[in-house]
């Protein structure tokens, strides 16, 4: 068998399960309890005027 056929068979059998697992892990990470405040803080960073890129601390 050539490499393409082997990779195609792997993708057809285990590739979908692997991608689904990654998707579920990412969803859990984003919607985990206690992450709302973190993402709200990250969303406010561009609007925060306390510091500017020119400030050197």
C-alpha positions in Angstrom: 0.0 0.0 0.0 1.1 3.5 -0.6 1.3 6.2 2.0 -1.8 8.0 0.8 -4.0 5.0 1.2 -2.7 4.3 4.7 -3.2 7.9 5.8 -6.7 7.9 4.2 -7.7 4.8 6.1 -6.3 6.2 9.4 -8.3 9.5 8.8 -11.4 7.6 8.0 -11.2 5.4 11.1 -9.4 7.3 14.0 -9.0 10.8 12.6 -12.6 11.8 13.2 -12.5 10.5 16.8 -9.2 12.4 17.4 -10.7 15.7 16.1 -13.9 15.2 18.1 -11.8 14.7 21.3 -9.8 17.9 20.6 -13.1 19.8 20.0 -14.6 18.6 23.3 -11.4 19.5 25.2 -11.4 23.0 23.8 -15.1 23.5 24.6 -14.5 22.3 28.2 -11.5 24.6 28.5 -13.4 27.7 27.2 -16.6 27.0 29.2 -15.1 25.7 32.4 -16.4 27.1 35.7 -14.6 30.3 36.8 -13.4 31.3 33.3 -15.9 34.0 32.7 -14.0 36.6 34.7 -10.8 35.8 32.9 -12.4 36.2 29.5 -14.1 39.4 30.5 -10.8 40.8 31.6 -9.2 39.8 28.3 -12.0 41.4 26.4 -11.4 44.8 28.2 -7.7 44.9 27.5 -7.9 46.9 24.2 -10.2 49.4 25.9 -8.0 49.9 28.9 -6.3 53.3 28.9 -4.2 52.9 32.0 -1.2 51.8 30.1 0.0 52.4 26.6 2.6 50.7 24.5 5.0 53.7 24.9 5.0 53.3 28.7 8.3 51.8 29.9 8.1 50.5 33.4 
